[in-house]
Each structure stands twice: as C-alpha cells, then as structure tokens.
Amino acid sequence: SKVEFMLGMINSGWGGEDKELEEVWSALRDASDDMMRITGRDGPGLAWFGIEMRRFNRKKAAKIKSKQWFALRSRQGLNPAMINKCFEEFKASLRKKHGNLIRAWRQELSTNDTMSIAKVQFLRAASKLGWAREAKDLWRALDKDESGTASLDELDPVGAENLAHFKAWVDNEFGGIRHAFRKIDEDNTKTISVNEFDKALRTYNFPRKTKHLFQMLDKDANGKLELDDLIFLEKWQPLEFLLVSPDHDAKQEFKDLLLAKMTRYLKGWKRILDKDNTNRCNWYEFQEACRVLGFRGNIGGAWRAFDEDLSGYISLKELDENASKVLLG
C-alpha cells in the first residue's frame, strides 16, 4: 500500500523530499487499485524500476570506463576534445578538397549517391582519404545516434536542410526533378549554367540563396549541372523535420496532451514514447506516439523543439527533467 511504501522508503534512508517520494509512488503504482506490485497490472511496477536502475547503473559504470578509456586516449594524445577537433579537421579537409560537404559526401563517402552509408563503407572511405588511424573515432563523431548507419544530415545538417527545401520546391513547382531540369534548361543544351540556375530560381521565387546550392548539386565541380547531378534527389524522402523550424508552441501542445491523457509524464514516457525501454525515443517512435495520442499539430516542429541539438533522439530528461532526476538521480 502507499503507507507501507512511504514508511519503508523513509526507514530505508530515503533522503529526498516528500513530494518527490509521492511522484515515485504515483509513477509506479497500479492505477486500478492504488497498490504497488512487482509487476504492475495498470502501472510500471517495481520490476520496471529495477530494470531501469540496472540500466542506469550500467550506464554509470560505462561512464566510469569511458573516463578511463578517455584518460588512456588522452595519454596517447587523443582525448574527447581532440576527437571533436579531429572530426572538424576531417570536415575541413573535405571542404578544402571538394568545396562543400555535400559534394564531398557524394564524391568520397557515398559514391552511388545514396543518402546513408554503413560503418564499413565509411571506414573504407576514410582510410582511402588518409584518415585510417582516426577512422573509428571519426565514425563515433558522425554516427551520433549510434544507429550503425550515418546519413547526409549527420555530416552536414545545414546542407541537408537546403537540399530538402530545394527538393520540396522542385516537386511542388514543377512536379519533379526531370520536369524542373527541362524548364530551367532554356537553351536545351542538356546542361544548366550558374546564371541559368540563378535566374530560374529567382523567377520562380525559390526562397533561399542559390550559389551554394548550385555548388552542392554540381557533383563533379565542372561549373554546370547535368540531369545526373540532380537525379539523386528524385527518390530521396527528406525527414519531415528537415523542412520545418522548431515550434515550441507545438512542443508544449504535445506535452499538455500527453499529460492530459496519461496524468504523468513518466507514465506517458514508458507507455507511449519509450515502449522498448531504451530511454530513447527516435523520430519514428515520436510519430507513432503522436498518432496514439491523437496529436494533430505540427509534429515536425514539435520534434525539432524537443531535439534542438539534432541528436536524432530525445530522452526522458528532455521531456521531464524533474522525473528524470527523481528516478535516476
């Protein structure tokens, strides 16, 4: 019962505030009869909390090991700060060689013009570029969500966003890449010059700067665009959040709806957002949560407001920092 739980926690040395203990009780109890069990019928139950604490302890141990590893790497001359610096130097070398990161991606990392690459493919490409010794550290910096694959937006989110807006504009204005190419190629030479490109985009009111976009699309840097330079965008389906800005009002609307439906953020987190108990919610899980809740607002904008650092996922802390502190310290 609640009384037994509260007294037991206090007698066991609970050092937090009473309201925090109330929060824990409300999160773990069975809503059907206001009791707490090992395995909840209508609530997470103590078993879930045990799993979560073991996960937390594993992460804590991993952090200790990570610090030890980083200390070793530091003695070897490559600490975390240097890893990030190395990644920036890697990107700078790509820009120096190819002019921009999008062209570098297409020329060096994804030679078949796909929008994502696997780890092995990246390591091979990095080695070929002369970064064999640093390749694994570069991959750690690139694959931020640890998915095992890296996408264009993880190397150059600004460039990917520009390409996403260009593709959306082309599809809406012309009905696709091929139709757009024929329309922009006024002299029918099968190539588009910088001037033709700039004129067409201004004529049809493309709302972004054109010079850098032209350079990203010009794969072989010959100063002109051919259909093959653009066709890689044809099958690409940009993630929704690449086309919107952070919408903090939509974020709050989502949180309000989650709270109204589930009464507690933690309950909503466990039942709707983090069903697989990874303490991470990715874009696809967030979309499903919106569907379940009946959220019909700006989903992409809400996601961008939650994931402003473009990490690729959100955690309980980003949803409810207080609940995260109470449970995990």
LOVEXPA-255563 format. One record per residue: x, y, z of N, C-alpha, C, O in turn; residue in one letter. Coordinates in steps of 0.02 Angstrom, whole numbers, plus 50000, padded with zeros to 5 digits. Example, Ala and Ser with C-alpha at 12.3 -4.5 7.8 and 13.67 -1.06 7.14 Angstrom:
2
506604971650390506154977550390506604983550390507124983450423A
506424988850354506844994750357506455000250394506705005750402S
***
This chain:
329
500424994150000500005000050000500445006250000501055005750007S
500135012049992500515018249991500865019550058501445021450059K
500505018350112500785019650179501395015150190501915017450214V
501335008850172501895004150180502485006250137503065005950159E
502345008450077502875010650032503235016750060503845016950062F
502845021750082503145027950106503565026650169504125029050174M
503285022750217503655021250278504275017150264504815018350292L
504205012250220504765008050202505335012050171505915010950187G
505165016650126505675020750094506015025250144506635026050142M
505625028250190505915032750241506375028850287506925031050304I
506135022850309506535018750354507165016150321507665014650354N
507145015650254507725013150217508225018750202508755017550172S
508065024850225508545030250217508395035050160508845038550137G
507765035250137507585039950083507785047050104507595049350157W
508165050250062508415056950079508105062550040508275068350049G
507625060849997507305065949956506715069149992506575067550050G
506385073649957505795076949985505185072549979505155067949939E
504675074150021504065070150021503715070449953503455065449929D
503715076349922503365076949858503705072749804503375070349757K
504365071949809504725067649762504535060349772504465056549724E
504455058449836504255051649851503545050349826503385044849803L
503115055449832502435054949805502455053949730502065050149702E
502925057349697503005056749625503195049549605502925046749557E
503655046649643503865039849629503275035049639503165030649598V
502915035849694502335031649707501825032049650501585026949626W
501665038249630501155039149577501375036149512500965033749473S
502025036149500502285033549436502275025949434502175023049381A
502375022649492502475015449493501855011449516501835005449505L
501375014649545500795011149573500345008449518500385010649461R
499915003749536499375001449492498795006249499498515007149554D
498605009349444498065014249447497395011049463496935014449486A
497335004549450496685001249458496465000649531495875001349547S
496954999449576496764998649646497235002349694497215001249754D
497665006749666498105010849706498575006649750498715008349807D
498815001149722499304996849756499924996249713499904997449652M
500484994449744501104993449707501294986049708501264982749760M
501494983649649501684976549643502354975949607502604980749578R
502624969949610503244968749574503124969949499503494973649467I
502614966749473502414967649403501734970949402501244967949424T
501704977049378501084980849380500564978349330500734976049276G
499924978949349499384977349303499184983549264499034983149204R
499184989249298499004995549265499505000949286499315006449307D
500134999349281500665003849301501335000249291501344994149285G
501885003849289502535000649276502734995349326502994990149307P
502604996649392502794991749443503524992049460503924995149426G
503704988549515504384988649539504864985049493505464986749490L
504624980149456505064976449410505354981249358505954980949343A
504924985649331505174990449282505694994949313506214996449282W
505564997249376506035001649409506704998149419507235001249412F
506674991749437507294987949445507684987549381508294988449380G
507324986349326507644986149260507964992849244508524993249220I
507584998249258507835004949243508445006649285508915009849261E
508445004549349509015005949392509635001949370510195004449372M
509514995649348510084991749323510364994949260510974995149250R
509914997549218510145001049158510535007249177511055008849147R
510285010849226510615016949249511305015249277511795018749262F
511345009849317511995007849346512475005649292513085006949296N
512205002249240512645000249185512915006449149513505006649131R
512475011349139512695017449106513215021149149513695023949123K
513095020949216513565024149261514245020749258514765023949256K
514225013949258514855010249252515195011449185515805011949181A
514775012049133515045013349067515385020249064515885021149031A
515085025049101515385031649103516075031449136516545034749115K
516115027449191516755026749225517275023749179517845026049174I
517055018249145517505015049097517695019849041518265020049017K
517185023849020517315028648967517825033848988518265035748950S
517765036149051518255040949076518955037849077519445041049060K
518975031449098519615028049099519895027349028520495028249016Q
519445025748981519655025048912519905031648884520415032048850W
519515036948900519715043548875520375045848907520775049148875F
520465043948971521105045649003521685042248967522215045248957A
521565035948949522075032248911522195035548844522775036548823L
521635037248809521715040448744522065047148751522445049248707R
521915050548807522245056948819522995056148825523385060048798S
523195050748863523915049448869524215047548802524805048748788R
523785044548760524025042648693523985048548644524215048048587Q
523705054148668523685060148627523025061548593522995065848550G
522475057848610521835058948577521275058548629521005053148640L
521105064148660520565064448709519915066548675519915068048615N
519345066548711518705068148680518695074848642518425075348587P
518995079848673519015086348639519405085848574519235089048524A
519925081848575520325081048515519955076948462520055077848402M
519525072348485519115068548438518655073248399518605072848338I
518325077748436517895082748403518305087248357518085088948302N
518885089148381519325093348340519535089548277519565092448222K
519675083148286519875078948229519315078548178519435078848118C
518685077848203518115077448158518025084048119517875084048060F
518135089648154518085096148121518645096848069518535099748015E
519235094348085519785094548037519635090047977519805091747920E
519325084347990519125079847936518635083347889518705083047828F
518135086647918517655090247877517985096047840517825097447782K
518455099347874518805104847841519205102347781519255105747730A
519495096347789519885093547733519425091747675519615092347616S
518815089447691518335087847639518115094247602518055094347541L
518005099547641517815105947610518375108647565518255111147510R
518995108047591519565110547552519635106747486519805109747435K
519525100247489519605096147429519025096847380519115096847319K
518415097547407517815097247364517395103647365516915104147326H
517555108347408517185114547408516605114747457516465120047486G
516275109147467515725108747516515635101447536515865096847502N
515295100447592515215093747620514745089347580514825083247579L
514255092347548513775088347508514145085147450514065079147436I
514545089047415514935086347359515435081047384515535075947352R
515735082347442516205077547471515855071047487516125065647475A
515255071547515514865065447530514755061447467514835055347467W
514575064747413514405061347351515015058747314514975053647279R
515575062147322516185060147288516585054847326516885050447295Q
516595055447392517045051247431516705046047475516945040447480E
516145047847506515835043447556515275039147527515225033247543L
514865042047484514315038347454514335039247378513965043147350S
514785035547347514905036547275514315034547231514285036347173T
513835030747260513235028947221512655033647236512085032247219N
512805039347269512315044647282511745042547327511185045047320D
511865037947373511345036347422511405041347480511925044547490T
510865041947518510855046847572511075044047639511075047647689M
511265037647642511525034747703512065029647686512055026647633S
512525028647733513065023947722513165019847786512995022047841I
513445013847777513595009447834514295010947860514695014247828A
514425008347919515065009547952515645007147910516145010747902K
515595001047884516144998247845516305002747785516885003847768V
515785005147753515875009547695516235015947714516685018247678Q
516055018747771516385024847794517115023547811517555027447792F
517245018247848517935016747868518385015747807518955017947806L
518105012447757518495011347696518645018047661519205019247638R
518135022347658518215028847626518705033247664519125036647635A
518645033247731519095037347772519815035147764520265039247761A
519915028547762520595025947752520875028147685521465030047679S
520455027847635520665029947567520865037247566521295039247527K
520535041247608520675048447610521275050047654521475055847659L
521575044947685522165046047726522015046847800522435049347838G
521425044647821521225045347891521115038447923520685037647966W
521505033647903521425026747928521495026348004521095022948037A
521985029648032522115029248104521545032348144521385029948199R
521235037548117520705041048154520005038748134519515041248161E
519955034048087519305032348056518765030448107518195032748102A
518945026148156518445023848205518195029648249517605029948265K
518655034048267518455039848307518015044548265517545047448291D
518175045348202517765049448158517075046548151516575050248149L
517025039948148516365036748144515955038048207515355039348203W
516275037848264515925039348327515645046348326515085047548351R
516015050948298515785057848295515235058748243514785062948252A
515245054748190514755055348137514095051948154513565054848145L
514135045748178513525041848192513275043648263513345039748309D
512995049548269512825052248335512285048148370512285047648431K
511825045348332511285041448363511445034048370511035030048392D
512065032248353512305025348360511845020248327511715014848354E
511615022048268511145017748232511515012448190511215007648168S
512165013448180512535008848137512585011248065512955008548025G
512195016348049512245019647984512275027147996512045029648047T
512555030647948512595037947952512255040847890512345038247835A
511885046147900511535049247844511825056147830512205058947870S
511655058747773511925065147750511815070647800512245074847811L
511225070647832511075076047879511505075747941511565080747977D
511825070047955512275069548012512955072547997513305074848042E
513155072547934513785075747915513685083247905514095087247927L
513145085047873513025092147856512275093647861511925093747811D
512025094847922511305096147931511065102247894510505102447869P
511485107447891511285113547855511215112247780510735114247749V
511715108747753511675107047682511085102547666510745103447616G
510965097447710510405092947700509745096747703509275095247666A
509705101547748509095105647753508985109547689508415110047665E
509515112447661509455116247598509225111647541508795113547501N
509515105747537509315100947485508595098847494508225098147445L
508385097847556507695095847570507205101247546506685099747517A
507365107547560506925113047539506925113747463506415115247433H
507505112547431507535112847358507115107447327506735108647280F
507175101347353506785095847326506035097147334505645095947288K
505835099547393505125100947405504885106347357504325105847331A
505285111447346505105116747300505045114147228504565115847193W
505525110147207505515107247139504885102947129504545103447078V
504745098747177504155094247171503505098247168503065096647129D
503465103447209502845107447210502785111947149502235112747122N
503345114847127503325119747072503305116447003502975118946958E
503665110846995503745107846929503495100646924503415098046869F
503375097546980503145090646978503705085646976503585079746960G
504315087646992504865082846995505505085646965505505090846932G
506055081946977506725084146956506775084646880507035089546854I
506525079546844506605079446772506235085246738506505088446693R
505635086646761505245092246733505595098846749505615103346708H
505855099446810506195105546830506815106646787506955112346765A
507195101346774507805102046734507635104646664507965109146639F
507125101746634506935103946566506705111246566506825114846518R
506375113346619506125120146623506695125146633506695130446603K
507165123346674507725127846689508215128146630508525133346618I
508295122546594508745122146536508415125446476508185122046430D
508395132146476508035135846425508315134946355507945134846306E
508975134346349509285133646282509335126446260509605125046206D
509065121846301509025114746282509715111746265509775107946217N
510215113546304510895110946293511035104746336511585101946333T
510545102646374510615097046421511085098646479511275094146518K
511255104946486511655107246543511355113846568511035117546530T
511465115246632511215121446662511805125146692512175122446733I
511895131346671512435135546696512225138746762511645138546782S
512715141846796512575145346858512065150846846511605151746885V
512155154546791511705160146777510995157746762510505160746785N
510935152346724510275149446710509935147246775509345148446786E
510325144046817510065141446880509825147146924509275146946952F
510255152246931510085157946974509465161646947509025163446986D
509445162646882508875166146851508225162346862507715165246880K
508245155746851507635151746858507375151646930506775152346942A
507835150946977507625150647047507345157247071506895157447112L
507635162847045507355169447062506685170447028506225173347058R
506625168246965505995169046928505425165346961504865167746964T
505575159246986505055155147017505045155747094504745151647129Y
505395160947118505345162847189505575157447238505265156247289N
506145154347221506435149847271506705154147328507095158747315F
506505152747390506635157347445507335157147477507445160247528P
507795153547447508465152847478509015154847429508895155447368R
509625155847456510185157647414510345151947366510295146047382K
510545153947305510615148847252511345146747239511465141147216T
511825151147254512515149647235512775143447270513045138947237K
512695143047336512945137347373512565131047354512845125547351H
511915131747341511505126047320511765123247254511815117147246L
511925127647207512205125447142512835121347153512925116147122F
513275123847197513905120347210513785113447240514155108747225Q
513285112847283513135106247313512875101347260513025095447263M
512495103947214512205099647162512705097847108512645092647075L
513205102047097513715101047046514215095847071514745097647098D
514055089547061514435084047091515165083947070515605083147112K
515305084847005515995084446981516335091246975516875091746947D
516005096447001516305103247004516535105846936517065108946931A
516135104546885516325106946818515965113446799516025115846743N
515605116346847515285122846835514635122546798514365127746778G
514365116546788513715115946755513355109846782513665105046807K
512705110046778512295104546803512025100446745511755103046696L
512095093846752511765089246706511225085546746511215085746807E
510785082146710510245078746744510505073746796510215072946850L
511065070446780511355065546827511575068746892511615065346943D
511705075246892511905078746952511325079547001511425080047062D
510725079646974510135080947015509715074847030509315074847077L
509805069646990509335064046993509355060347060508885056747077I
509905061247098509945057847163509405060247211509225056747259F
509135066147198508605068947242507925065847227507465066447267L
507855062547169507205060247146506885055347195506285055947210E
507265050547220506985045447265507065047247339506795043747382K
507415052547353507535054447422506885056947454506535061147426W
506745054447513506185056847552506465060247615506585056847665Q
506555066747613506845070247671506415069247733505795069347729P
506735068247789506365067847851505985074447862506235079847847L
505385073847889504935079647895505255085447932505155091247913E
505645083947983505915089348024506455093347988506655098748012F
506705090947931507185094847892506845100747857507175105347834L
506185100447853505815105547816505455110447861505085114747836L
505545109947926505195114447972505675117348023506235114848033V
505445122648056505835125748110505575123248177505005120848181S
505975123648230505725121748296505105125648314505085131748308P
504595122148336503955125148355503835123648429503585118348446D
504015128448471503955127248543503235127148567503075124048617H
502805130648531502085130248548501825123248535501445120448575D
502035120248478501825113348462502105108448513501775103648533A
502725109648535503035105448587502615105548651502485100348681K
502405111648671502015112248732501325109048723501055106048770Q
501035109648664500385106548649500445098948657500005095648685E
500995096148631501095088948637501165086948710500865082048732F
501555090748748501655089148819500995089748857500845085548900K
500595094848842499955095748875499485089848861499135087348905D
499485087648798499055082048778499295075548812498885071648836L
499945074548813500225068648846500035068548920499855063348947L
500095074248952499935074749023499185073649036498995070449084L
498775076348992498045075648999497835068348991497375065949025A
498155064848945497965057848931498265053048982497945048048998K
498865054349006499235049549047499325051749120499565047749161M
499145057849137499185060849204499895062149228499995066749268T
500375058349206501075059349225501505058649163501385054449120R
502025063049159502485062449102502835055649101502935052649049Y
503025053449160503385047049164502965041349138503205036949102L
502325041349157501875036149133501805036449057501815031249023K
501745042449030501705043248958502345041148923502325038248869G
502905042748955503555040848927503615033248920503805030648867W
503435029648974503515022448974503005018948929503165013948897K
502395021548926501865017948890501805019948817501555016048776R
502035025848800501915028248732502565029848695502645027948637I
503025033248728503625035648693504205030648695504565029948646L
504295027348752504875022848761504645015748775504805012848827D
504275012948728504005006248738504545000848743504434995748775K
505105002048711505634996848711506134997848768506644994448771D
505985002448814506395003448874507125005048859507575002648894N
507245008948808507925010948792508115017748820508685019948816T
507615021148850507695028048873507875032648815508195037848824N
507655030748756507735034948697507105034348654506815029048648R
506905039948627506345040048580506585043148516506785048948515C
506575039348462506805042048398506215045248360505655045248384N
506355047848301505865051448262505265047048245504695049348248W
505385040748228504845036348208504405034448267503795033948261Y
504715033548326504335032148386503925038248407503365037548432E
504195044048396503835050248412503225051048367502695053048390F
503305049448304502725049748258502175045048280501585046848278Q
502355038948301501865034148323501525036548387500925035648396E
501895039648431501615042348493501105047748477500575048148508A
501255051948428500785057148407500145054148381499605056648394C
500215048648343499625045248317499195042448373498585043148373R
499515039148421499155036148477498795041448518498235040348540V
499125046948530498835052348570498305056348532497895059848562L
498325055748466497865059848426498115066948418497725071548407G
498775067748423499075074448414499085076148340499395072548300F
498755081548321498705083448251499025090148237498885093348187R
499455092248282499805098548273500415097848229500455093148189G
500875102348236501485102448196501985097348224502385098948268N
501935091148200502345085748227503095086948215503495086348261I
503265088748154503965090148139504245095848180504805095548204G
503845101148186504065106948225504135105348299504595107748332G
503675101248325503725099148395504355094948406504705095848456A
504495090448359505095086348364505725090648364506175089648404W
505745095548318506335099948315506415103848379506985105348399R
505855105548412505895109148476506155104648532506535106948575A
505965098348530506235093548579506975092048564507385091948609F
507125090948501507795088848480508165094648446508355094148388D
508255099948483508555105948453509295104848436509565108348394E
509615100048469510315098748453510395093848396510955091948379D
509835091848365509845087248308510235080848324510625078448282L
510135078148384510475072048403510155065848372510485060648367S
509525066348352509175060748322508725057048369508375052448349G
508725059048433508275055848482508155060648540508525065448549Y
507635059148579507515062848641507515057948699507385051948690I
507655060448758507665056248818507135058748867506825063948857S
507035054948921506565057048973506755063849001506315067849017L
507395065249006507625071649032507365077448989507195082649016K
507335076448924507105081748880506345082548883506075087848867E
506005077348905505275077748914505105080548982504685084948988L
505425077949034505275079949103505905079049145506045073649170D
506285084449152506915084049187506825082149260507245078549288E
506285084349291506175082849362506075075349372506355072449418N
505665072249329505545064949335506195061149325506315056149358A
506595063449278507235060049265507695060649326508025055749343S
507705066449359508115067349418507885063049476508285060049511K
507225062749485506945058849541507105051449534507285048149583V
507025048849473507125041649462507855039749457508065034549484L
508245043849423508925041749407509465045849443510055044249438L
509255050949478509735054849517510115059849474510535063449500G
***
